[in-house]
Amino acid sequence: MTTTMAPAREAVSAADRVAAARRRVTVGETLGQTMTMAWRALKKMLRNPEQFFDVALQPILFTAMFAFIFGGAISGDVESYLPLMVPGILAQTVLTTCMATGAQLREDMEKGVFDRFKSLPIARIAPLAGPMVADLLRYTIAATLTFGMGLVMGYRPGGNAGGVLAAILLAIFTGWSLAWVFTWVGTIARSAQAVQGISMMILFPLTFLSNAFVPVETLPGWLAAFVRVNPVSHLVTAARDLANSALVSGEVAWTLLACLIVIAIFAPLSVRSYKRHM
């Protein structure tokens, strides 16, 4: 017994000495490594253009489809419905786009890409945050095409360019913060398909049970109560205030606060879960 336990203690002791001797990664190095991982993810996107199909087609199809189907029933005509709908489509498009983050992460982990990362002296958050930085391009394309399609259909935002830009930036930041939730899901799910299914179960009820497409006043009381506290509704209302009136309302502050809370909770959870696979 003594002879068998001695090598084990020596092995553990050697591992502890290696871990203690490993140099701590600085904040500056972490940022640089994150940008390196972002560049890797961006090159992967450019070599696989099909990854842009959803962000290129969904804003165009959804904007046209919802406008012509619901415009007359809700607002009397399509043009009157656009100020209500376009900010809602903006929120839905950006938030559904961020679901791909967790699925892509799970695919990389299944292919063994992260086995290489664990041998490198890099910050553990870099392989997670890097692809999310690259995904900002996807969010920007989706948001820009949403407003572009709205303009083609006759939408004239009262907030002018400044208000529209602020609404786009707010939606992008919200999508980036919510992507940490799906990143965490990607580290605990068993397959990319499972990540996709779980993400849809989380996000689709939140987007459709919101004020994105219909006024809250038209909903039953019990449903209206949920819609008013739904974080997506705060984002949609804030985007409407910015795009239609250039108004920085309290909804903007609530949306930013919710984003910071999500990041504070799920970024550490993602890193902790990821480290268990390392």
Helices and strands as residue ranges (DSSP letters): H 2-21, H 27-47, G 49-52, H 53-75, H 78-97, H 99-111, H 113-117, H 126-152, H 160-188, H 192-208, G 216-218, H 221-229, H 231-245, H 250-276
